[in-house]
Amino acid sequence: MDPESFDIDVVTLLSDDAQPYENNKNIRIFRVKDTSFFRPFRFLTRTNKVLHNAKALWNILLQNIFPEYDGWKKNVLKTIASLQNDKHYDIIFSSYGPSAPHEIALKIKKTSDAKWIADMRDEMSLNPFLSPRKRKKLAQIEQLIFDNCDMITSVSKPILEDFKTLARDKAEHIRFLEIRNGYDFPLRTHDSFRNDLFTISHIGSFYGERNPSNFLSALSLLHKKALLPSIRVNFIGISKPISIPDNLRSVVNVSSSVTHYDALNAMEQSDALLLIHPTTGNKGIYTGKLFEYLGMKKPILALIDPNDVAADLINHTNAGYSGDNSDIETIQQNLLRLYHEWEANTPRYFNIELIQKHHRKEQIGRLENSIIKLLHE
């Protein structure tokens, strides 16, 4: 957001390698330590399957049994109370997930005249990957949010519509605004780039049902038929062990967590980019990775719900091909299409105007305008 127009204090979680305090023009960042006795594991590097599953099990137990980020919430409330002694805040902005920021914002709102914007990056109680117990708890928090917030933002219109439905008659006093994720670098202009081997890369981790099994099955079938003689596949930023078919071991490269700079560089050095998100029945799923892929102007092979917003955006930007993650035949067809386009050096004419609308500055501009309107109500 524009530091010339907004005086911003950010209170967030202190990670091991970060400074507790930063000041950049009118943006102050306070990083607060989580002193909870029980804390979740982070998945930053590759581990063996047993250790990975043990960490995942612990995090699930933590979500369902113990209060999440309890020590952090207490410390954040103390930090904000101290800040309020010196400054009056017009806006409270909290972002999910986890739910801890919303729980903190709820307590602040009850003793403040500030407007509260509850930002939903994902579904809460409608998330199909969460346990029934966790979803029930989130449903209770949602109703408290609906009772007290002034605006709800989310990444897509279908998710916003779900929140409107959950809010029922409470939705009448809430503003709903779509603010999509975006890319935050200059739109790339490397149209002539081409590797000696067709290189397709997936950037980011896998979890739950989001895994490359079906992609690897489709690739293995094509490889057995010798239809992809010059191909390399990169999985970058992987913490969860993946099973690679024997006939692909010379083709597939797997690397652990990398910096954001290195992740962008890996995208730039690829001929195509792989996006995987299984169809769940829930609508409005873009994934943040899609926008960085678009900003790179690289063809996308998307294993996603073909009838959801991400597939629609890929189609309208002419950025690649989409098919259901469970449809092995379509995955093969789309992969071959991209391979043959690379082989023939066929140019791709992206919808640049539409892609540019998904730069973060464009999305943040929409948020800034909505905040100004909210303050003048």
Salt bridges, closest charged atoms under 4 A:
ASP7 OD2 - LYS87 NZ 3.31
ASP9 OD2 - ARG28 NH2 2.91
ASP9 OD2 - LYS87 NZ 3.10
GLU22 OE2 - ARG31 NH1 2.84
GLU68 OE1 - LYS134 NZ 2.36
ASP70 OD2 - LYS74 NZ 3.55
ASP90 OD1 - HIS88 ND1 3.57
GLU103 OE1 - LYS73 NZ 2.83
ASP113 OD1 - HIS88 NE2 2.91
ASP119 OD1 - ARG121 NH2 2.84
ASP147 OD1 - LYS170 NZ 3.07
ASP150 OD2 - LYS109 NZ 3.04
GLU161 OE2 - LYS164 NZ 3.39
GLU178 OE2 - ARG180 NE 3.11
ASP184 OD2 - ARG360 NH1 3.24
ASP191 OD1 - LYS297 NZ 3.24
ASP246 OD1 - ARG249 NE 3.27
GLU268 OE2 - ARG188 NE 3.09
GLU292 OE2 - HIS260 NE2 2.73
ASP305 OD2 - LYS283 NZ 2.69
ASP312 OD1 - HIS316 ND1 3.23
GLU341 OE1 - ARG348 NH2 2.87
GLU377 OE2 - ARG175 NE 2.57
